């Protein structure tokens, strides 16, 4: 389930559909929901994802992943808490709109993975890669191919487990930025051999994303186009 049919929510939903997943989008605004429904690529439910009655309608107990992608941090926190605590959804990913609120997006609120585009991009500029590399990655070409921020959690069968990032032949246009291991956020160069449970964060051209996922393996966390 994706909460929110704005730019973030629509992109994530479309991406998941292309990857073969069944997706339900919940959108409170009737006009936004109508536009998303007209696309015809996924099921759209008009309603407030913060309301248990709406979540009951879509049988959230059967959902594997919830993405709280609305433009309101309070709503994303409520959606995350309901999904995890009341419906036992295995994986909850939440969008952080205001980086100052990042500290709230923790397991206490049911969030497995919090994504804040401004925070990620600032950290990219400061530590992980050079400014020129970031500019090259984030510059969309004339065909509007764009880029994506991708997060993958490595399971036991992931191809990259046991290998260091410098031994992986990543596709051109893809850069691993950081590895989240337990409560540590490690720059890619300091991650060493990848381990089961590692969350790998990468910036990639959309055209290189399938090959990146193939090389790393693991479970899809989320991806979006920075905007």
ABEGO torsion letter per residue (X at the ends): XBBEABAAAAAAAAAAAAAGBBBBBBBABAAAAAAAAAAGABBBBBEBAABAAAAAAAGAAABABBBBABABAAAAAAAAAAAAAAAGBABBBBBBABAAAAAABBAAAGBABBBBAAAAAAAAAAAABBAAAAAAAABBBAAGAEBBBBBBBBBAABAABGBBAAABBBBBGBBBABBBBEABBBBAAAAEBBBBGBBBBBBBBAAAAAAAAAAAEEBBAEBBBBX
